[in-house]
Amino acid sequence: MSDWEQRVDEAWAAIGDYDGHDADFRARIDDLAAELPAGDPRVAFERACAWDSTGHSDRAVPLYRQALDQGLPGYRRRRAVIQMSSSLRNIGRLDEAVKHLEAERSVDPATLDEPTRGLDDAVSAVLALCLTDAGREREAVSIAVAALAPHLPRYQRSMANYARKLTERPG
């Protein structure tokens, strides 16, 4: 891990120390981001995360989009999709959030490294929340139960089947 990455991790670990001083936290992240070369997608990503984590989904979305457009790779790319979709949900842009998350769920897992694949359940959780807000509750529960099933000590097969049946059309 680079010195820069370590300092970013330390800043995020200390976010609780900034309660009530959100602008100071964002300034710390801005200072760290400013150390990177212009056009580095991590600049927009870290700034998006800082705005998002301090309650400004509307300010975060364009920065997540910028980071993705600049080619943010790997684990951070997937985090950006998840977090941008959550922010889109927060600002009422459900269709767009669902579109991004459904596309993310269709990514071939073989193309992802293990840490990035480890975010699969987060993709599903945010998608379930978006679908619930969009009035698609049965689909949302299906996705949530399917994501939970592999983690259960028993009943994995039954829960996976129940999840699938929630969205099957009778007939």
C-alpha positions as CSV (number, residue, x, y, z in Angstrom):
1,M,0.0,0.0,0.0
2,S,1.4,3.4,-0.9
3,D,1.9,6.2,1.6
4,W,-1.0,8.1,-0.1
5,E,-3.3,5.1,0.2
6,Q,-2.4,4.7,3.9
7,R,-3.1,8.4,4.6
8,V,-6.4,8.2,2.8
9,D,-7.3,5.1,4.9
10,E,-6.3,7.0,8.1
11,A,-8.5,10.0,7.1
12,W,-11.5,7.8,6.6
13,A,-10.8,5.9,9.8
14,A,-11.0,9.3,11.6
15,I,-14.2,10.5,10.0
16,G,-16.0,10.2,13.4
17,D,-13.6,12.7,14.8
18,Y,-15.1,15.3,12.5
19,D,-18.7,15.1,13.8
20,G,-20.2,18.5,13.3
21,H,-17.2,19.6,11.3
22,D,-18.1,18.1,7.9
23,A,-16.4,20.8,5.9
24,D,-13.1,20.2,7.7
25,F,-13.3,16.5,6.8
26,R,-14.0,17.3,3.2
27,A,-11.1,19.7,3.2
28,R,-8.8,16.9,4.5
29,I,-9.9,14.6,1.7
30,D,-9.6,17.5,-0.8
31,D,-6.0,18.1,0.3
32,L,-5.2,14.4,-0.1
33,A,-6.9,14.2,-3.5
34,A,-5.0,17.3,-4.6
35,E,-1.7,15.3,-4.3
36,L,-2.7,13.1,-7.2
37,P,-2.1,14.0,-10.8
38,A,-4.8,15.9,-12.7
39,G,-7.2,13.4,-14.3
40,D,-6.6,10.6,-11.8
41,P,-10.0,9.1,-11.2
42,R,-9.3,8.7,-7.5
43,V,-9.5,12.5,-7.1
44,A,-13.2,12.6,-8.1
45,F,-13.9,9.3,-6.3
46,E,-12.5,10.4,-2.9
47,R,-14.2,13.7,-3.2
48,A,-17.5,12.0,-4.0
49,C,-17.1,9.8,-1.0
50,A,-16.5,12.7,1.2
51,W,-19.6,14.6,0.0
52,D,-21.6,11.4,0.2
53,S,-20.5,10.6,3.7
54,T,-21.3,14.0,4.9
55,G,-24.9,13.9,3.7
56,H,-24.7,15.5,0.3
57,S,-25.7,12.8,-2.2
58,D,-26.6,15.5,-4.8
59,R,-22.9,16.8,-4.8
60,A,-21.5,13.2,-4.8
61,V,-23.3,11.9,-7.9
62,P,-21.5,14.0,-10.5
63,L,-18.2,13.2,-8.9
64,Y,-18.8,9.5,-8.9
65,R,-19.9,9.8,-12.5
66,Q,-16.7,11.7,-13.3
67,A,-14.5,9.1,-11.6
68,L,-16.2,6.3,-13.6
69,D,-15.9,8.2,-16.8
70,Q,-12.2,8.7,-16.1
71,G,-11.7,4.9,-15.9
72,L,-11.7,4.3,-12.2
73,P,-10.6,0.6,-11.9
74,G,-11.3,-2.5,-9.9
75,Y,-12.5,-2.3,-6.3
76,R,-13.0,1.5,-6.3
77,R,-15.0,1.3,-9.6
78,R,-17.4,-1.1,-8.0
79,R,-17.7,1.0,-4.9
80,A,-18.4,4.0,-7.0
81,V,-21.2,2.2,-8.8
82,I,-22.7,1.1,-5.4
83,Q,-22.3,4.4,-3.7
84,M,-23.5,6.5,-6.7
85,S,-26.6,4.3,-7.0
86,S,-27.3,4.7,-3.3
87,S,-26.9,8.5,-3.7
88,L,-29.2,8.4,-6.8
89,R,-31.7,6.6,-4.6
90,N,-31.4,9.3,-2.0
91,I,-32.2,12.0,-4.5
92,G,-35.1,10.1,-6.0
93,R,-33.5,9.0,-9.3
94,L,-34.5,5.3,-8.8
95,D,-34.7,4.2,-12.4
96,E,-31.1,5.3,-13.0
97,A,-29.9,3.7,-9.8
98,V,-31.6,0.4,-10.7
99,K,-30.1,0.5,-14.2
100,H,-26.5,0.9,-12.8
101,L,-27.0,-1.8,-10.2
102,E,-28.6,-4.3,-12.6
103,A,-25.7,-3.7,-15.0
104,E,-23.2,-4.3,-12.1
105,R,-24.9,-7.6,-11.2
106,S,-24.5,-8.8,-14.8
107,V,-20.7,-8.3,-14.8
108,D,-18.9,-11.6,-15.3
109,P,-17.5,-12.6,-11.8
110,A,-14.5,-14.2,-13.5
111,T,-13.4,-10.7,-14.6
112,L,-13.3,-9.4,-11.0
113,D,-10.7,-10.0,-8.3
114,E,-11.7,-11.4,-4.9
115,P,-12.1,-8.1,-3.0
116,T,-14.3,-6.7,-5.8
117,R,-16.4,-9.9,-6.0
118,G,-16.8,-9.5,-2.2
119,L,-19.0,-6.4,-2.9
120,D,-21.7,-8.6,-4.6
121,D,-23.9,-8.5,-1.5
122,A,-23.6,-4.8,-1.3
123,V,-24.7,-4.4,-4.9
124,S,-27.7,-6.6,-4.1
125,A,-28.6,-4.8,-0.8
126,V,-28.6,-1.4,-2.5
127,L,-30.6,-2.8,-5.5
128,A,-33.1,-4.2,-3.0
129,L,-33.5,-0.8,-1.4
130,C,-33.9,0.9,-4.7
131,L,-36.5,-1.6,-5.9
132,T,-38.5,-1.2,-2.7
133,D,-38.6,2.5,-3.2
134,A,-39.7,1.9,-6.8
135,G,-42.6,-0.2,-5.6
136,R,-41.1,-3.5,-6.7
137,E,-41.1,-5.1,-3.3
138,R,-41.4,-8.8,-4.3
139,E,-38.3,-8.4,-6.5
140,A,-36.5,-6.6,-3.8
141,V,-37.2,-9.3,-1.2
142,S,-36.2,-11.9,-3.8
143,I,-32.8,-10.3,-4.3
144,A,-32.2,-9.7,-0.6
145,V,-33.1,-13.4,0.3
146,A,-30.9,-14.7,-2.5
147,A,-28.0,-12.6,-1.3
148,L,-28.5,-13.8,2.3
149,A,-29.0,-17.5,1.5
150,P,-25.3,-18.5,1.0
151,H,-24.5,-17.1,4.4
152,L,-27.0,-19.2,6.4
153,P,-25.8,-22.2,8.3
154,R,-28.7,-24.2,7.0
155,Y,-31.6,-23.8,4.4
156,Q,-29.4,-22.3,1.7
157,R,-31.1,-24.3,-1.0
158,S,-34.6,-23.7,0.3
159,M,-34.1,-19.9,0.6
160,A,-32.5,-19.7,-2.9
161,N,-35.6,-21.5,-4.2
162,Y,-38.0,-19.3,-2.3
163,A,-36.2,-16.2,-3.6
164,R,-36.5,-17.4,-7.1
165,K,-40.2,-18.2,-6.7
166,L,-41.0,-14.7,-5.5
167,T,-40.5,-13.3,-8.9
168,E,-41.9,-16.2,-11.0
169,R,-45.1,-15.4,-12.8
170,P,-47.9,-17.9,-12.1
171,G,-49.0,-19.7,-15.0
